[in-house]
Amino acid sequence: MITRKQHDILRTALGLDESTTPTQNHICRDADDPDCQALLHANLMTAGIRMQGGLTYFFVTDYGKTVAKEEQPEAPSTEDK
C-alpha cells in the first residue's frame, strides 16, 4: 500500500494533477527522496539519469500508471482510538 503523498507523486509525474489523461511521464526529485525510493522498491517507478546536484528523473512504470489512476488512499485518521 502506498501513502497519499506517494499517490500524488505518481499522478504529478503523469500530469494527472492537471489533466484527466496522462500528459507526461517523469518527475525530477532528489535521488534520495524517501517517497520516490519507496515507489522504486514497489516497482511503481524507475529511476533515470541522475543530474548534477543530486536530482534524478523518475518515470512511472505501467503498474504505477494503473495505481495512479485508482482512487487516492484514505488519509490517516487523526482521531485517538
C-alpha positions in Angstrom: 0.0 0.0 0.0 1.3 3.5 -0.8 0.7 6.7 1.0 -1.4 9.6 -0.3 1.8 11.6 -0.8 3.2 8.8 -2.9 0.0 8.5 -4.9 0.2 12.3 -5.5 3.8 11.9 -6.8 2.7 9.3 -9.3 -0.2 11.4 -10.5 2.0 14.5 -10.8 4.6 12.5 -12.7 1.9 11.6 -15.2 0.4 15.1 -15.4 -2.8 13.8 -13.8 -2.8 16.6 -11.3 -3.7 19.0 -14.1 -5.4 16.7 -16.7 -7.8 13.7 -16.8 -5.4 11.9 -19.2 -1.6 11.4 -18.8 0.3 14.2 -20.5 3.9 13.2 -19.4 5.8 10.5 -17.6 8.5 12.0 -15.4 9.2 13.8 -12.2 12.5 15.3 -11.1 13.2 14.8 -7.4 16.1 14.4 -5.0 17.7 11.0 -5.7 17.3 10.0 -2.1 13.7 11.2 -1.7 12.2 8.5 0.6 8.8 8.5 -1.2 10.4 8.0 -4.6 12.6 5.3 -3.1 9.5 3.6 -1.8 7.9 3.8 -5.2 11.0 2.4 -6.8 11.0 -0.6 -4.4 7.3 -1.2 -5.1 8.0 -1.3 -8.9 5.8 1.7 -9.4 8.6 3.9 -10.7 12.0 3.6 -12.3 15.0 5.9 -11.9 16.6 7.6 -14.8 19.5 9.9 -15.2 21.0 11.5 -12.0 21.6 15.1 -12.7 24.2 17.5 -11.2 23.1 18.5 -7.7 21.6 15.1 -6.8 18.3 15.4 -8.7 17.1 12.3 -10.6 14.4 11.8 -13.2 11.9 9.2 -12.1 9.5 7.5 -14.5 6.2 5.7 -13.8 6.0 2.1 -14.7 3.0 0.5 -16.4 2.0 -0.9 -13.0 2.4 2.6 -11.5 0.2 4.1 -14.2 -2.6 1.7 -13.1 -2.1 2.5 -9.4 -2.1 6.3 -10.2 -5.5 6.1 -11.9 -7.1 4.4 -8.9 -8.7 6.3 -6.1 -6.4 8.1 -3.7 -5.6 6.2 -0.5 -7.5 7.4 2.5 -5.8 10.0 4.7 -4.6 8.6 8.0 -7.1 9.2 10.8 -6.1 11.8 13.3 -8.7 10.6 15.9 -7.4 8.9 19.0 -8.6 5.3 19.4 
